[in-house]
Amino acid sequence: MRVRASGADRAFAIVVYGLVLAASALALFPMLYVLAISFSTETEYLTRGFYLLPRTFTLEGYLYLMSHPGFMSALRNSVTISVVGTLINIALTTLMAYGLSKTWLRGRKTLHFIVFFTLLFSGGIIPTYLVVQALGLLDSFWAVWLTSAVSAFNAIVMRSFFQAVPIELEESARIDGSGEWRLLFNIIVPLSFPAIATFTLFYLAQNWNTYFSAILYLDNDQMPLQVFLKQMLVEDDPSISNASSVAYHYTPAARMSAIVLTALPLLLIFPFLQRYFNQGVMLGAVKG
């Protein structure tokens, strides 16, 4: 039996949909504007106001970036930091969460307190830098990977997923001769895949957007894409200059093309992980 909505319900729905559309437009129009400029000529950018479709379509900005050694180097650095860093994050977070989910683990409460304590307090920038320097990790990607290897919040939430796995499954696997490693990878991880996929997306976005830690710990040749993008948007290109020290200015198309290419990887990956993201967040809200 279908229930007819009242006038008040319809009015409420109209207001809600209107607000959602307005908020979506506020977020979408700047993105479309950046995309339009990336395909525009400099003359069109300087002579026209706000527009969403360029009159003269050009790929000069993208072609320039593809031939720019600084951009390509920064892109390789970002890919390396993101891929290896995410693998380290997921591996260590999963192992920590699995250990904390076991009630028989000695010192479990103390470890829980230590992990939770890091949610409220941290060592600070200078002490962390001194530790990294003492370990000889400066000018190395390991400085970025290890200083953000595990998120305490993600480990606590993932622990809740592991604790929710029925104990009967673990007991059955142990009767069949499964050890801890086989139990983890054959039973726990497949059942907790939505959570792992969700945290993979979180870690991937975190590593791809690496900026401040890269400035602190890495050499100029190791800078990721976010640092290059900042330099590109607010500075001149130091690699193209003449004897009179007049630096070349990036065109608006090149600047906007860099923004599009920087955001593109996450925009392409998110749809594939979205269903796991939604499922993982809802399960985390219930089990956490």
Secondary structure, 3 states (H helix, E strand, C coil): CCCCCCHHHHHHHHHHHHHHHHHHHHHHHHHHHHHHHHCCCHHHHHHCCCCCCCCCCCCHHHHHHHCCHHHHHHHHHHHHHHHHHHHHHHHHHHHHHHHHCCCCCCCHHHHHHHHHHHHHCCCCHHHHHHHHHHCCCCCCHHHHHHHCCCCHHHHHHHHHHHHHCCHHHHHHHHHCCCCHHHHHHHHHHHHCHHHHHHHHHHHHHHHHCCCHHHHHHCCHHHCCHHHHHHHHHHCCEEEEECCCCCEECCCHHHHHHHHHHHHHHHHHHHHHHHHHHHHHHHHHHHHC
